[in-house]
Amino acid sequence: MQNAYFQNYIPVILMLLVVVALAGAMLALSWILGERKPSRAKLSAYECGIQPTGDARQRFSVKFYLVAMIFILFDVEVIFLFPWAVIYRELKWFGFVEMLLFILLVGAGFAYVWKKGALDWTNADTGDST
């Protein structure tokens, strides 16, 4: 019985082996056949045609990360609207009220974040790490 269980995974393992072999072959061929003619322009850092200035390891304000986390949080919450929209007619008033409460809670969270100033960039110090 246990032997039959593992036989179901043979196609998946075979596909993974083929994918790994194909990716390795493509990388090896590109490394073997690719041209290597380094020049000053190829070795320079690409910054939209502008010479880079400053240190790449400078400290950024925490607001950059806060905005990114808030974006991901609200983006994931908005994803819940799609399944609701698909079966909206089947849910009738119950579904409408539940989604209205959900949107109100998301809106309250957004208002809280806005009121706390997490989205205010007017007084952001770019060198501050706290």
C-alpha positions as CSV (number, residue, x, y, z in Angstrom):
1,M,0.0,0.0,0.0
2,Q,2.8,2.4,0.9
3,N,4.5,1.6,-2.4
4,A,1.4,2.7,-4.4
5,Y,1.3,6.0,-2.4
6,F,4.8,7.0,-3.5
7,Q,4.1,5.9,-7.1
8,N,1.7,8.9,-7.4
9,Y,4.7,11.3,-7.0
10,I,6.9,9.8,-9.7
11,P,5.6,12.2,-12.4
12,V,6.2,15.2,-10.1
13,I,9.7,14.1,-9.2
14,L,10.4,13.4,-12.9
15,M,9.2,16.8,-13.9
16,L,11.4,18.5,-11.2
17,L,14.4,16.6,-12.4
18,V,13.8,17.6,-16.0
19,V,13.3,21.3,-15.0
20,V,16.5,21.3,-12.9
21,A,18.5,19.6,-15.8
22,L,17.1,22.0,-18.4
23,A,17.8,25.1,-16.3
24,G,21.3,23.8,-15.5
25,A,21.9,23.1,-19.2
26,M,20.8,26.6,-20.2
27,L,23.0,28.2,-17.6
28,A,26.0,26.1,-18.6
29,L,25.5,26.8,-22.3
30,S,25.1,30.6,-21.8
31,W,28.3,30.6,-19.8
32,I,30.2,28.5,-22.3
33,L,28.9,30.2,-25.5
34,G,28.4,33.7,-24.2
35,E,30.8,36.5,-25.2
36,R,32.8,38.1,-22.5
37,K,34.1,41.5,-23.7
38,P,34.2,43.7,-20.6
39,S,34.4,47.4,-21.2
40,R,34.3,50.5,-19.0
41,A,30.7,51.1,-19.9
42,K,29.6,47.6,-19.2
43,L,31.3,47.5,-15.8
44,S,29.9,50.8,-14.6
45,A,26.8,50.9,-12.4
46,Y,23.6,51.6,-14.3
47,E,21.7,54.5,-12.8
48,C,19.5,55.7,-15.6
49,G,22.4,57.4,-17.3
50,I,23.3,59.4,-14.2
51,Q,26.5,58.8,-12.3
52,P,25.8,57.3,-8.9
53,T,26.5,59.6,-5.9
54,G,26.7,58.8,-2.2
55,D,26.9,55.5,-0.4
56,A,24.6,52.6,-1.3
57,R,24.5,51.6,2.3
58,Q,22.9,54.8,3.7
59,R,20.3,54.6,6.3
60,F,16.7,55.1,5.3
61,S,13.8,56.3,7.4
62,V,11.6,53.7,8.9
63,K,8.7,55.3,7.0
64,F,9.8,53.6,3.8
65,Y,9.3,50.2,5.4
66,L,6.1,51.2,7.2
67,V,4.5,52.3,3.9
68,A,5.6,49.1,2.3
69,M,4.1,47.0,5.1
70,I,0.9,49.0,5.1
71,F,0.6,48.6,1.3
72,I,1.0,44.9,1.6
73,L,-1.5,44.7,4.5
74,F,-4.2,46.7,2.7
75,D,-3.5,44.9,-0.6
76,V,-4.1,41.5,1.0
77,E,-7.3,42.8,2.5
78,V,-8.5,44.1,-0.8
79,I,-8.0,40.6,-2.3
80,F,-10.9,39.4,-0.1
81,L,-13.2,41.6,-2.2
82,F,-12.8,39.4,-5.3
83,P,-14.4,36.2,-4.0
84,W,-17.1,38.2,-2.4
85,A,-17.9,39.9,-5.7
86,V,-18.0,36.5,-7.5
87,I,-20.8,35.2,-5.2
88,Y,-22.4,38.5,-4.3
89,R,-25.9,37.6,-5.6
90,E,-26.0,34.3,-3.7
91,L,-25.1,36.0,-0.3
92,K,-27.9,38.6,-0.6
93,W,-28.2,41.1,2.3
94,F,-26.1,39.0,4.7
95,G,-23.1,39.1,2.4
96,F,-23.6,42.8,1.8
97,V,-23.7,43.7,5.5
98,E,-20.7,41.5,6.2
99,M,-18.7,43.1,3.4
100,L,-19.8,46.6,4.6
101,L,-18.5,45.7,8.1
102,F,-15.2,44.5,6.6
103,I,-14.8,47.6,4.5
104,L,-15.6,49.8,7.5
105,L,-12.9,48.0,9.6
106,V,-10.3,48.3,6.8
107,G,-11.3,52.0,6.5
108,A,-10.9,52.5,10.2
109,G,-7.5,50.9,10.1
110,F,-6.5,53.2,7.2
111,A,-7.8,56.2,9.1
112,Y,-5.8,55.2,12.2
113,V,-2.6,54.9,10.1
114,W,-3.3,58.2,8.5
115,K,-4.0,59.9,11.8
116,K,-0.9,58.5,13.3
117,G,1.1,60.2,10.5
118,A,2.6,57.0,9.0
119,L,1.7,58.3,5.5
120,D,3.0,61.8,6.1
121,W,6.2,62.5,4.3
122,T,6.5,66.2,4.9
123,N,8.8,65.9,8.0
124,A,10.6,62.6,7.1
125,D,14.3,62.5,7.9
126,T,16.0,60.3,5.4
127,G,18.9,59.6,7.8
128,D,16.8,58.6,10.8
129,S,16.7,54.9,11.5
130,T,14.1,54.9,14.2
